[in-house]
């Protein structure tokens, strides 16, 4: 089994102290446009897309797929956490993006802990992987704080990348 193929989706919304992780809704579209067209968000993931292009191409309900959580604060989307199959191993790969005005407040950590707990319950025998640019110091710190351990560093997408693994048994 690879990725999240055997998981019932969508799960019941996950509630943390401040956040709700839930399936995408039509009301999230504007936040997705902001997220995907943000120069700050795009810094370490290949750059932002032009806003008019995102507005033209974004479906009414963006991101509705297995392993895709909208992160909401007070009912409004502030970011997303995803589990997509790693292209080589098929292991669930943790990804996350948050609107810049919500950086540095612990929301990414809180959301990722909840998402990893969900993944560990849904797929107890699976490791989770993540990759980030080594230049993205905030993501490097978050990966360490979440308990990811380094597997390798490699050149990819024009920059040095860091790859780590997390196990529910850690």
CNS distance restraints for C-alpha pairs under 8 A (distance, minus, plus):
assign (resid   1 and name CA) (resid   5 and name CA) 7.11 0.50 0.50
assign (resid   1 and name CA) (resid   6 and name CA) 7.72 0.50 0.50
assign (resid   2 and name CA) (resid  85 and name CA) 6.76 0.50 0.50
assign (resid   2 and name CA) (resid  89 and name CA) 7.83 0.50 0.50
assign (resid   2 and name CA) (resid  90 and name CA) 4.71 0.50 0.50
assign (resid   2 and name CA) (resid  91 and name CA) 5.80 0.50 0.50
assign (resid   2 and name CA) (resid  92 and name CA) 7.47 0.50 0.50
assign (resid   3 and name CA) (resid  83 and name CA) 7.72 0.50 0.50
assign (resid   3 and name CA) (resid  84 and name CA) 6.36 0.50 0.50
assign (resid   3 and name CA) (resid  85 and name CA) 4.30 0.50 0.50
assign (resid   3 and name CA) (resid  86 and name CA) 7.37 0.50 0.50
assign (resid   3 and name CA) (resid  90 and name CA) 5.27 0.50 0.50
assign (resid   3 and name CA) (resid  91 and name CA) 5.22 0.50 0.50
assign (resid   3 and name CA) (resid  92 and name CA) 4.78 0.50 0.50
assign (resid   3 and name CA) (resid  93 and name CA) 7.97 0.50 0.50
assign (resid   4 and name CA) (resid  66 and name CA) 7.07 0.50 0.50
assign (resid   4 and name CA) (resid  67 and name CA) 6.87 0.50 0.50
assign (resid   4 and name CA) (resid  83 and name CA) 7.71 0.50 0.50
assign (resid   4 and name CA) (resid  84 and name CA) 7.60 0.50 0.50
assign (resid   4 and name CA) (resid  85 and name CA) 7.29 0.50 0.50
assign (resid   4 and name CA) (resid  92 and name CA) 6.76 0.50 0.50
assign (resid   4 and name CA) (resid 123 and name CA) 7.92 0.50 0.50
assign (resid   7 and name CA) (resid  66 and name CA) 7.95 0.50 0.50
assign (resid   7 and name CA) (resid 122 and name CA) 6.59 0.50 0.50
assign (resid   7 and name CA) (resid 123 and name CA) 7.87 0.50 0.50
assign (resid   9 and name CA) (resid  66 and name CA) 5.87 0.50 0.50
assign (resid   9 and name CA) (resid  67 and name CA) 7.89 0.50 0.50
assign (resid  10 and name CA) (resid  23 and name CA) 6.55 0.50 0.50
assign (resid  10 and name CA) (resid  66 and name CA) 6.87 0.50 0.50
assign (resid  11 and name CA) (resid  22 and name CA) 7.86 0.50 0.50
assign (resid  12 and name CA) (resid  22 and name CA) 7.41 0.50 0.50
assign (resid  13 and name CA) (resid  20 and name CA) 6.49 0.50 0.50
assign (resid  13 and name CA) (resid  21 and name CA) 5.63 0.50 0.50
assign (resid  13 and name CA) (resid  22 and name CA) 4.69 0.50 0.50
assign (resid  13 and name CA) (resid  23 and name CA) 7.48 0.50 0.50
assign (resid  14 and name CA) (resid  20 and name CA) 5.54 0.50 0.50
assign (resid  14 and name CA) (resid  21 and name CA) 4.95 0.50 0.50
assign (resid  14 and name CA) (resid  22 and name CA) 6.56 0.50 0.50
assign (resid  14 and name CA) (resid 114 and name CA) 7.23 0.50 0.50
assign (resid  15 and name CA) (resid  19 and name CA) 5.88 0.50 0.50
assign (resid  15 and name CA) (resid  20 and name CA) 4.57 0.50 0.50
assign (resid  15 and name CA) (resid  21 and name CA) 6.46 0.50 0.50
assign (resid  16 and name CA) (resid  20 and name CA) 6.32 0.50 0.50
assign (resid  16 and name CA) (resid 110 and name CA) 7.25 0.50 0.50
assign (resid  16 and name CA) (resid 111 and name CA) 7.62 0.50 0.50
assign (resid  16 and name CA) (resid 114 and name CA) 7.02 0.50 0.50
assign (resid  18 and name CA) (resid  73 and name CA) 6.63 0.50 0.50
assign (resid  19 and name CA) (resid  71 and name CA) 6.63 0.50 0.50
assign (resid  19 and name CA) (resid  72 and name CA) 5.65 0.50 0.50
assign (resid  19 and name CA) (resid  73 and name CA) 5.09 0.50 0.50
assign (resid  19 and name CA) (resid  74 and name CA) 7.50 0.50 0.50
assign (resid  19 and name CA) (resid 107 and name CA) 7.79 0.50 0.50
assign (resid  19 and name CA) (resid 110 and name CA) 7.88 0.50 0.50
assign (resid  19 and name CA) (resid 111 and name CA) 7.15 0.50 0.50
assign (resid  20 and name CA) (resid  70 and name CA) 7.98 0.50 0.50
assign (resid  20 and name CA) (resid  71 and name CA) 5.84 0.50 0.50
assign (resid  20 and name CA) (resid  72 and name CA) 5.15 0.50 0.50
assign (resid  20 and name CA) (resid  73 and name CA) 6.63 0.50 0.50
assign (resid  20 and name CA) (resid  75 and name CA) 7.88 0.50 0.50
assign (resid  21 and name CA) (resid  69 and name CA) 5.55 0.50 0.50
assign (resid  21 and name CA) (resid  70 and name CA) 5.53 0.50 0.50
assign (resid  21 and name CA) (resid  71 and name CA) 4.70 0.50 0.50
assign (resid  21 and name CA) (resid  72 and name CA) 6.34 0.50 0.50
assign (resid  21 and name CA) (resid 111 and name CA) 7.18 0.50 0.50
assign (resid  21 and name CA) (resid 115 and name CA) 7.86 0.50 0.50
assign (resid  22 and name CA) (resid  69 and name CA) 5.27 0.50 0.50
assign (resid  22 and name CA) (resid  70 and name CA) 5.29 0.50 0.50
assign (resid  22 and name CA) (resid  71 and name CA) 6.69 0.50 0.50
assign (resid  22 and name CA) (resid  72 and name CA) 7.65 0.50 0.50
assign (resid  23 and name CA) (resid  64 and name CA) 6.63 0.50 0.50
assign (resid  23 and name CA) (resid  68 and name CA) 6.98 0.50 0.50
assign (resid  23 and name CA) (resid  69 and name CA) 5.50 0.50 0.50
assign (resid  23 and name CA) (resid  70 and name CA) 5.86 0.50 0.50
assign (resid  24 and name CA) (resid  28 and name CA) 6.64 0.50 0.50
assign (resid  24 and name CA) (resid  61 and name CA) 6.47 0.50 0.50
assign (resid  24 and name CA) (resid  62 and name CA) 6.53 0.50 0.50
assign (resid  24 and name CA) (resid  63 and name CA) 6.24 0.50 0.50
assign (resid  24 and name CA) (resid  64 and name CA) 5.68 0.50 0.50
assign (resid  24 and name CA) (resid  68 and name CA) 7.94 0.50 0.50
assign (resid  24 and name CA) (resid  69 and name CA) 6.96 0.50 0.50
assign (resid  24 and name CA) (resid  70 and name CA) 5.65 0.50 0.50
assign (resid  25 and name CA) (resid  29 and name CA) 7.69 0.50 0.50
assign (resid  25 and name CA) (resid  61 and name CA) 5.58 0.50 0.50
assign (resid  25 and name CA) (resid  62 and name CA) 7.55 0.50 0.50
assign (resid  26 and name CA) (resid  60 and name CA) 5.57 0.50 0.50
assign (resid  26 and name CA) (resid  61 and name CA) 4.59 0.50 0.50
assign (resid  26 and name CA) (resid  62 and name CA) 7.49 0.50 0.50
assign (resid  27 and name CA) (resid  61 and name CA) 7.87 0.50 0.50
assign (resid  28 and name CA) (resid  32 and name CA) 6.37 0.50 0.50
assign (resid  28 and name CA) (resid  61 and name CA) 7.34 0.50 0.50
assign (resid  28 and name CA) (resid  62 and name CA) 7.60 0.50 0.50
assign (resid  28 and name CA) (resid  76 and name CA) 7.37 0.50 0.50
assign (resid  28 and name CA) (resid  77 and name CA) 5.97 0.50 0.50
assign (resid  29 and name CA) (resid  33 and name CA) 6.31 0.50 0.50
assign (resid  29 and name CA) (resid  58 and name CA) 7.52 0.50 0.50
assign (resid  29 and name CA) (resid  59 and name CA) 7.82 0.50 0.50
assign (resid  29 and name CA) (resid  60 and name CA) 6.37 0.50 0.50
assign (resid  29 and name CA) (resid  61 and name CA) 6.42 0.50 0.50
assign (resid  29 and name CA) (resid  62 and name CA) 6.38 0.50 0.50
assign (resid  30 and name CA) (resid  34 and name CA) 6.30 0.50 0.50
assign (resid  31 and name CA) (resid  35 and name CA) 6.05 0.50 0.50
assign (resid  31 and name CA) (resid  77 and name CA) 6.27 0.50 0.50
assign (resid  31 and name CA) (resid  78 and name CA) 7.11 0.50 0.50
assign (resid  31 and name CA) (resid  79 and name CA) 8.00 0.50 0.50
assign (resid  32 and name CA) (resid  36 and name CA) 6.04 0.50 0.50
assign (resid  32 and name CA) (resid  62 and name CA) 7.29 0.50 0.50
assign (resid  33 and name CA) (resid  37 and name CA) 6.03 0.50 0.50
assign (resid  33 and name CA) (resid  51 and name CA) 6.81 0.50 0.50
assign (resid  33 and name CA) (resid  54 and name CA) 5.88 0.50 0.50
assign (resid  33 and name CA) (resid  55 and name CA) 6.17 0.50 0.50
assign (resid  33 and name CA) (resid  58 and name CA) 7.43 0.50 0.50
assign (resid  34 and name CA) (resid  38 and name CA) 5.83 0.50 0.50
assign (resid  34 and name CA) (resid  51 and name CA) 7.64 0.50 0.50
assign (resid  34 and name CA) (resid  99 and name CA) 7.47 0.50 0.50
assign (resid  35 and name CA) (resid  41 and name CA) 6.69 0.50 0.50
assign (resid  35 and name CA) (resid  79 and name CA) 7.58 0.50 0.50
assign (resid  35 and name CA) (resid  97 and name CA) 7.60 0.50 0.50
assign (resid  35 and name CA) (resid  98 and name CA) 7.06 0.50 0.50
assign (resid  35 and name CA) (resid  99 and name CA) 5.72 0.50 0.50
assign (resid  36 and name CA) (resid  41 and name CA) 7.39 0.50 0.50
assign (resid  36 and name CA) (resid  42 and name CA) 7.34 0.50 0.50
assign (resid  36 and name CA) (resid  48 and name CA) 6.09 0.50 0.50
assign (resid  36 and name CA) (resid  49 and name CA) 6.26 0.50 0.50
assign (resid  36 and name CA) (resid  51 and name CA) 7.84 0.50 0.50
assign (resid  36 and name CA) (resid  54 and name CA) 7.02 0.50 0.50
assign (resid  37 and name CA) (resid  41 and name CA) 7.95 0.50 0.50
assign (resid  37 and name CA) (resid  42 and name CA) 7.56 0.50 0.50
assign (resid  37 and name CA) (resid  48 and name CA) 4.82 0.50 0.50
assign (resid  37 and name CA) (resid  49 and name CA) 4.89 0.50 0.50
assign (resid  37 and name CA) (resid  50 and name CA) 5.74 0.50 0.50
assign (resid  37 and name CA) (resid  51 and name CA) 5.08 0.50 0.50
assign (resid  37 and name CA) (resid  54 and name CA) 6.86 0.50 0.50
assign (resid  38 and name CA) (resid  42 and name CA) 6.16 0.50 0.50
assign (resid  38 and name CA) (resid  48 and name CA) 5.57 0.50 0.50
assign (resid  38 and name CA) (resid  49 and name CA) 7.72 0.50 0.50
assign (resid  38 and name CA) (resid  99 and name CA) 7.93 0.50 0.50
assign (resid  39 and name CA) (resid  43 and name CA) 6.18 0.50 0.50
assign (resid  39 and name CA) (resid  47 and name CA) 6.46 0.50 0.50
assign (resid  39 and name CA) (resid  48 and name CA) 5.03 0.50 0.50
assign (resid  40 and name CA) (resid  48 and name CA) 7.89 0.50 0.50
assign (resid  40 and name CA) (resid 100 and name CA) 6.76 0.50 0.50
assign (resid  41 and name CA) (resid  45 and name CA) 7.68 0.50 0.50
assign (resid  41 and name CA) (resid  47 and name CA) 7.78 0.50 0.50
assign (resid  41 and name CA) (resid  48 and name CA) 7.12 0.50 0.50
assign (resid  41 and name CA) (resid  97 and name CA) 7.04 0.50 0.50
assign (resid  41 and name CA) (resid  98 and name CA) 7.37 0.50 0.50
assign (resid  41 and name CA) (resid  99 and name CA) 7.06 0.50 0.50
assign (resid  41 and name CA) (resid 100 and name CA) 6.80 0.50 0.50
assign (resid  42 and name CA) (resid  46 and name CA) 5.99 0.50 0.50
assign (resid  42 and name CA) (resid  47 and name CA) 4.03 0.50 0.50
assign (resid  42 and name CA) (resid  48 and name CA) 4.49 0.50 0.50
assign (resid  43 and name CA) (resid  47 and name CA) 5.36 0.50 0.50
assign (resid  43 and name CA) (resid  48 and name CA) 7.39 0.50 0.50
assign (resid  44 and name CA) (resid 132 and name CA) 7.90 0.50 0.50
assign (resid  44 and name CA) (resid 133 and name CA) 6.52 0.50 0.50
assign (resid  44 and name CA) (resid 135 and name CA) 7.93 0.50 0.50
assign (resid  44 and name CA) (resid 136 and name CA) 6.64 0.50 0.50
assign (resid  46 and name CA) (resid 157 and name CA) 7.63 0.50 0.50
assign (resid  49 and name CA) (resid  53 and name CA) 6.93 0.50 0.50
assign (resid  49 and name CA) (resid  54 and name CA) 6.64 0.50 0.50
assign (resid  50 and name CA) (resid  54 and name CA) 6.42 0.50 0.50
assign (resid  51 and name CA) (resid  55 and name CA) 6.12 0.50 0.50
assign (resid  52 and name CA) (resid  56 and name CA) 6.17 0.50 0.50
assign (resid  53 and name CA) (resid  57 and name CA) 6.14 0.50 0.50
assign (resid  54 and name CA) (resid  58 and name CA) 5.68 0.50 0.50
assign (resid  58 and name CA) (resid  62 and name CA) 6.42 0.50 0.50
assign (resid  63 and name CA) (resid  68 and name CA) 6.41 0.50 0.50
assign (resid  64 and name CA) (resid  68 and name CA) 6.68 0.50 0.50
assign (resid  66 and name CA) (resid  83 and name CA) 7.98 0.50 0.50
assign (resid  67 and name CA) (resid  82 and name CA) 5.43 0.50 0.50
assign (resid  67 and name CA) (resid  83 and name CA) 4.69 0.50 0.50
assign (resid  67 and name CA) (resid  84 and name CA) 6.44 0.50 0.50
assign (resid  68 and name CA) (resid  80 and name CA) 7.25 0.50 0.50
assign (resid  68 and name CA) (resid  81 and name CA) 6.21 0.50 0.50
assign (resid  68 and name CA) (resid  82 and name CA) 4.52 0.50 0.50
assign (resid  68 and name CA) (resid  83 and name CA) 6.42 0.50 0.50
assign (resid  69 and name CA) (resid  80 and name CA) 5.59 0.50 0.50
assign (resid  69 and name CA) (resid  81 and name CA) 5.19 0.50 0.50
assign (resid  69 and name CA) (resid  82 and name CA) 6.02 0.50 0.50
assign (resid  70 and name CA) (resid  77 and name CA) 6.38 0.50 0.50
assign (resid  70 and name CA) (resid  78 and name CA) 7.84 0.50 0.50
assign (resid  70 and name CA) (resid  79 and name CA) 6.16 0.50 0.50
assign (resid  70 and name CA) (resid  80 and name CA) 4.51 0.50 0.50
assign (resid  70 and name CA) (resid  81 and name CA) 6.56 0.50 0.50
assign (resid  71 and name CA) (resid  77 and name CA) 5.66 0.50 0.50
assign (resid  71 and name CA) (resid  78 and name CA) 5.85 0.50 0.50
assign (resid  71 and name CA) (resid  79 and name CA) 5.06 0.50 0.50
assign (resid  71 and name CA) (resid  80 and name CA) 5.08 0.50 0.50
assign (resid  71 and name CA) (resid  81 and name CA) 6.98 0.50 0.50
assign (resid  71 and name CA) (resid 111 and name CA) 6.95 0.50 0.50
assign (resid  72 and name CA) (resid  76 and name CA) 5.01 0.50 0.50
assign (resid  72 and name CA) (resid  77 and name CA) 4.21 0.50 0.50
assign (resid  72 and name CA) (resid  78 and name CA) 5.56 0.50 0.50
assign (resid  72 and name CA) (resid  79 and name CA) 7.10 0.50 0.50
assign (resid  73 and name CA) (resid  77 and name CA) 6.42 0.50 0.50
assign (resid  73 and name CA) (resid  78 and name CA) 6.52 0.50 0.50
assign (resid  78 and name CA) (resid  98 and name CA) 5.83 0.50 0.50
assign (resid  78 and name CA) (resid  99 and name CA) 5.69 0.50 0.50
assign (resid  78 and name CA) (resid 102 and name CA) 6.91 0.50 0.50
assign (resid  79 and name CA) (resid  96 and name CA) 7.36 0.50 0.50
assign (resid  79 and name CA) (resid  97 and name CA) 5.46 0.50 0.50
assign (resid  79 and name CA) (resid  98 and name CA) 3.90 0.50 0.50
assign (resid  79 and name CA) (resid  99 and name CA) 5.87 0.50 0.50
assign (resid  80 and name CA) (resid  96 and name CA) 5.50 0.50 0.50
assign (resid  80 and name CA) (resid  97 and name CA) 5.49 0.50 0.50
assign (resid  80 and name CA) (resid  98 and name CA) 6.38 0.50 0.50
assign (resid  81 and name CA) (resid  94 and name CA) 7.18 0.50 0.50
assign (resid  81 and name CA) (resid  95 and name CA) 5.71 0.50 0.50
assign (resid  81 and name CA) (resid  96 and name CA) 4.33 0.50 0.50
assign (resid  81 and name CA) (resid  97 and name CA) 6.77 0.50 0.50
assign (resid  81 and name CA) (resid 111 and name CA) 7.29 0.50 0.50
assign (resid  81 and name CA) (resid 112 and name CA) 6.85 0.50 0.50
assign (resid  81 and name CA) (resid 115 and name CA) 7.33 0.50 0.50
assign (resid  82 and name CA) (resid  93 and name CA) 7.63 0.50 0.50
assign (resid  82 and name CA) (resid  94 and name CA) 5.70 0.50 0.50
assign (resid  82 and name CA) (resid  95 and name CA) 4.98 0.50 0.50
assign (resid  82 and name CA) (resid  96 and name CA) 6.10 0.50 0.50
assign (resid  83 and name CA) (resid  92 and name CA) 5.36 0.50 0.50
assign (resid  83 and name CA) (resid  93 and name CA) 5.06 0.50 0.50
assign (resid  83 and name CA) (resid  94 and name CA) 4.84 0.50 0.50
assign (resid  83 and name CA) (resid  95 and name CA) 6.37 0.50 0.50
assign (resid  84 and name CA) (resid  92 and name CA) 5.49 0.50 0.50
assign (resid  84 and name CA) (resid  93 and name CA) 5.21 0.50 0.50
assign (resid  84 and name CA) (resid  94 and name CA) 6.99 0.50 0.50
assign (resid  84 and name CA) (resid  95 and name CA) 7.88 0.50 0.50
assign (resid  85 and name CA) (resid  89 and name CA) 7.68 0.50 0.50
assign (resid  85 and name CA) (resid  90 and name CA) 4.62 0.50 0.50
assign (resid  85 and name CA) (resid  91 and name CA) 5.40 0.50 0.50
assign (resid  85 and name CA) (resid  92 and name CA) 4.75 0.50 0.50
assign (resid  85 and name CA) (resid  93 and name CA) 5.73 0.50 0.50
assign (resid  86 and name CA) (resid  90 and name CA) 4.59 0.50 0.50
assign (resid  86 and name CA) (resid  91 and name CA) 5.34 0.50 0.50
assign (resid  86 and name CA) (resid  92 and name CA) 6.08 0.50 0.50
assign (resid  86 and name CA) (resid  93 and name CA) 5.42 0.50 0.50
assign (resid  86 and name CA) (resid 129 and name CA) 7.58 0.50 0.50
assign (resid  91 and name CA) (resid 126 and name CA) 7.20 0.50 0.50
assign (resid  91 and name CA) (resid 127 and name CA) 6.60 0.50 0.50
assign (resid  91 and name CA) (resid 128 and name CA) 6.10 0.50 0.50
assign (resid  91 and name CA) (resid 129 and name CA) 6.70 0.50 0.50
assign (resid  92 and name CA) (resid 126 and name CA) 7.84 0.50 0.50
assign (resid  92 and name CA) (resid 127 and name CA) 7.20 0.50 0.50
assign (resid  92 and name CA) (resid 128 and name CA) 5.08 0.50 0.50
assign (resid  92 and name CA) (resid 129 and name CA) 6.31 0.50 0.50
assign (resid  93 and name CA) (resid 128 and name CA) 5.63 0.50 0.50
assign (resid  93 and name CA) (resid 129 and name CA) 4.69 0.50 0.50
assign (resid  93 and name CA) (resid 130 and name CA) 5.28 0.50 0.50
assign (resid  94 and name CA) (resid 128 and name CA) 6.66 0.50 0.50
assign (resid  94 and name CA) (resid 129 and name CA) 6.18 0.50 0.50
assign (resid  94 and name CA) (resid 130 and name CA) 5.20 0.50 0.50
assign (resid  95 and name CA) (resid 130 and name CA) 6.80 0.50 0.50
assign (resid  96 and name CA) (resid 108 and name CA) 7.49 0.50 0.50
assign (resid  96 and name CA) (resid 112 and name CA) 7.90 0.50 0.50
assign (resid  98 and name CA) (resid 102 and name CA) 6.57 0.50 0.50
assign (resid  98 and name CA) (resid 103 and name CA) 6.88 0.50 0.50
assign (resid  98 and name CA) (resid 108 and name CA) 7.28 0.50 0.50
assign (resid  99 and name CA) (resid 103 and name CA) 7.07 0.50 0.50
assign (resid 102 and name CA) (resid 107 and name CA) 7.13 0.50 0.50
assign (resid 103 and name CA) (resid 107 and name CA) 7.33 0.50 0.50
assign (resid 103 and name CA) (resid 108 and name CA) 7.69 0.50 0.50
assign (resid 106 and name CA) (resid 110 and name CA) 6.15 0.50 0.50
assign (resid 107 and name CA) (resid 111 and name CA) 5.98 0.50 0.50
assign (resid 108 and name CA) (resid 112 and name CA) 5.91 0.50 0.50
assign (resid 109 and name CA) (resid 113 and name CA) 6.02 0.50 0.50
assign (resid 109 and name CA) (resid 142 and name CA) 6.64 0.50 0.50
assign (resid 109 and name CA) (resid 145 and name CA) 7.99 0.50 0.50
assign (resid 109 and name CA) (resid 146 and name CA) 7.24 0.50 0.50
assign (resid 110 and name CA) (resid 114 and name CA) 6.40 0.50 0.50
assign (resid 111 and name CA) (resid 115 and name CA) 6.13 0.50 0.50
assign (resid 112 and name CA) (resid 116 and name CA) 5.93 0.50 0.50
assign (resid 112 and name CA) (resid 146 and name CA) 7.72 0.50 0.50
assign (resid 113 and name CA) (resid 117 and name CA) 6.10 0.50 0.50
assign (resid 113 and name CA) (resid 146 and name CA) 6.86 0.50 0.50
assign (resid 114 and name CA) (resid 118 and name CA) 6.21 0.50 0.50
assign (resid 115 and name CA) (resid 119 and name CA) 6.16 0.50 0.50
assign (resid 116 and name CA) (resid 120 and name CA) 6.02 0.50 0.50
assign (resid 117 and name CA) (resid 121 and name CA) 6.30 0.50 0.50
assign (resid 117 and name CA) (resid 168 and name CA) 7.91 0.50 0.50
assign (resid 118 and name CA) (resid 122 and name CA) 6.09 0.50 0.50
assign (resid 119 and name CA) (resid 123 and name CA) 5.67 0.50 0.50
assign (resid 119 and name CA) (resid 124 and name CA) 7.38 0.50 0.50
assign (resid 120 and name CA) (resid 124 and name CA) 4.66 0.50 0.50
assign (resid 120 and name CA) (resid 125 and name CA) 7.66 0.50 0.50
assign (resid 120 and name CA) (resid 126 and name CA) 7.35 0.50 0.50
assign (resid 120 and name CA) (resid 168 and name CA) 5.44 0.50 0.50
assign (resid 124 and name CA) (resid 168 and name CA) 6.69 0.50 0.50
assign (resid 125 and name CA) (resid 168 and name CA) 7.76 0.50 0.50
assign (resid 126 and name CA) (resid 167 and name CA) 6.98 0.50 0.50
assign (resid 126 and name CA) (resid 168 and name CA) 7.53 0.50 0.50
assign (resid 127 and name CA) (resid 165 and name CA) 6.64 0.50 0.50
assign (resid 127 and name CA) (resid 166 and name CA) 5.66 0.50 0.50
assign (resid 127 and name CA) (resid 167 and name CA) 4.64 0.50 0.50
assign (resid 127 and name CA) (resid 168 and name CA) 6.91 0.50 0.50
assign (resid 128 and name CA) (resid 165 and name CA) 5.69 0.50 0.50
assign (resid 128 and name CA) (resid 166 and name CA) 5.09 0.50 0.50
assign (resid 128 and name CA) (resid 167 and name CA) 6.34 0.50 0.50
assign (resid 129 and name CA) (resid 148 and name CA) 7.86 0.50 0.50
assign (resid 129 and name CA) (resid 163 and name CA) 7.14 0.50 0.50
assign (resid 129 and name CA) (resid 164 and name CA) 5.63 0.50 0.50
assign (resid 129 and name CA) (resid 165 and name CA) 4.40 0.50 0.50
assign (resid 129 and name CA) (resid 166 and name CA) 6.20 0.50 0.50
assign (resid 130 and name CA) (resid 143 and name CA) 7.92 0.50 0.50
assign (resid 130 and name CA) (resid 148 and name CA) 7.98 0.50 0.50
assign (resid 130 and name CA) (resid 163 and name CA) 5.72 0.50 0.50
assign (resid 130 and name CA) (resid 164 and name CA) 5.45 0.50 0.50
assign (resid 130 and name CA) (resid 165 and name CA) 6.50 0.50 0.50
assign (resid 131 and name CA) (resid 161 and name CA) 6.64 0.50 0.50
assign (resid 131 and name CA) (resid 162 and name CA) 5.47 0.50 0.50
assign (resid 131 and name CA) (resid 163 and name CA) 4.34 0.50 0.50
assign (resid 131 and name CA) (resid 164 and name CA) 6.43 0.50 0.50
assign (resid 132 and name CA) (resid 136 and name CA) 6.90 0.50 0.50
assign (resid 132 and name CA) (resid 139 and name CA) 6.72 0.50 0.50
assign (resid 132 and name CA) (resid 140 and name CA) 7.05 0.50 0.50
assign (resid 132 and name CA) (resid 161 and name CA) 5.54 0.50 0.50
assign (resid 132 and name CA) (resid 162 and name CA) 5.32 0.50 0.50
assign (resid 132 and name CA) (resid 163 and name CA) 6.66 0.50 0.50
assign (resid 133 and name CA) (resid 140 and name CA) 7.95 0.50 0.50
assign (resid 133 and name CA) (resid 159 and name CA) 6.72 0.50 0.50
assign (resid 133 and name CA) (resid 160 and name CA) 5.81 0.50 0.50
assign (resid 133 and name CA) (resid 161 and name CA) 4.25 0.50 0.50
assign (resid 133 and name CA) (resid 162 and name CA) 5.83 0.50 0.50
assign (resid 134 and name CA) (resid 140 and name CA) 6.70 0.50 0.50
assign (resid 134 and name CA) (resid 160 and name CA) 5.90 0.50 0.50
assign (resid 134 and name CA) (resid 161 and name CA) 5.45 0.50 0.50
assign (resid 134 and name CA) (resid 162 and name CA) 5.67 0.50 0.50
assign (resid 135 and name CA) (resid 160 and name CA) 7.62 0.50 0.50
assign (resid 136 and name CA) (resid 140 and name CA) 6.28 0.50 0.50
assign (resid 137 and name CA) (resid 141 and name CA) 6.13 0.50 0.50
assign (resid 138 and name CA) (resid 142 and name CA) 6.18 0.50 0.50
assign (resid 139 and name CA) (resid 143 and name CA) 6.06 0.50 0.50
assign (resid 140 and name CA) (resid 144 and name CA) 6.40 0.50 0.50
assign (resid 141 and name CA) (resid 145 and name CA) 6.12 0.50 0.50
assign (resid 142 and name CA) (resid 146 and name CA) 6.06 0.50 0.50
assign (resid 143 and name CA) (resid 147 and name CA) 6.42 0.50 0.50
assign (resid 143 and name CA) (resid 148 and name CA) 5.35 0.50 0.50
assign (resid 143 and name CA) (resid 149 and name CA) 7.97 0.50 0.50
assign (resid 143 and name CA) (resid 164 and name CA) 7.75 0.50 0.50
assign (resid 144 and name CA) (resid 148 and name CA) 5.38 0.50 0.50
assign (resid 144 and name CA) (resid 149 and name CA) 6.88 0.50 0.50
assign (resid 147 and name CA) (resid 166 and name CA) 6.23 0.50 0.50
assign (resid 147 and name CA) (resid 170 and name CA) 7.69 0.50 0.50
assign (resid 148 and name CA) (resid 164 and name CA) 5.41 0.50 0.50
assign (resid 148 and name CA) (resid 165 and name CA) 5.04 0.50 0.50
assign (resid 148 and name CA) (resid 166 and name CA) 4.60 0.50 0.50
assign (resid 148 and name CA) (resid 167 and name CA) 7.98 0.50 0.50
assign (resid 149 and name CA) (resid 164 and name CA) 5.03 0.50 0.50
assign (resid 149 and name CA) (resid 165 and name CA) 5.41 0.50 0.50
assign (resid 149 and name CA) (resid 166 and name CA) 6.60 0.50 0.50
assign (resid 150 and name CA) (resid 162 and name CA) 7.17 0.50 0.50
assign (resid 150 and name CA) (resid 163 and name CA) 5.93 0.50 0.50
assign (resid 150 and name CA) (resid 164 and name CA) 4.23 0.50 0.50
assign (resid 150 and name CA) (resid 165 and name CA) 6.60 0.50 0.50
assign (resid 151 and name CA) (resid 162 and name CA) 7.88 0.50 0.50
assign (resid 151 and name CA) (resid 163 and name CA) 5.62 0.50 0.50
assign (resid 151 and name CA) (resid 164 and name CA) 4.99 0.50 0.50
assign (resid 151 and name CA) (resid 165 and name CA) 6.63 0.50 0.50
assign (resid 152 and name CA) (resid 162 and name CA) 6.15 0.50 0.50
assign (resid 152 and name CA) (resid 163 and name CA) 5.36 0.50 0.50
assign (resid 152 and name CA) (resid 164 and name CA) 7.03 0.50 0.50
assign (resid 153 and name CA) (resid 160 and name CA) 6.77 0.50 0.50
assign (resid 153 and name CA) (resid 161 and name CA) 5.46 0.50 0.50
assign (resid 153 and name CA) (resid 162 and name CA) 4.59 0.50 0.50
assign (resid 153 and name CA) (resid 163 and name CA) 6.15 0.50 0.50
assign (resid 154 and name CA) (resid 160 and name CA) 5.62 0.50 0.50
assign (resid 154 and name CA) (resid 161 and name CA) 5.24 0.50 0.50
assign (resid 154 and name CA) (resid 162 and name CA) 6.71 0.50 0.50
assign (resid 155 and name CA) (resid 159 and name CA) 5.58 0.50 0.50
assign (resid 155 and name CA) (resid 160 and name CA) 4.52 0.50 0.50
assign (resid 155 and name CA) (resid 161 and name CA) 5.86 0.50 0.50
assign (resid 156 and name CA) (resid 160 and name CA) 6.28 0.50 0.50
assign (resid 156 and name CA) (resid 161 and name CA) 6.33 0.50 0.50
assign (resid 166 and name CA) (resid 170 and name CA) 7.31 0.50 0.50
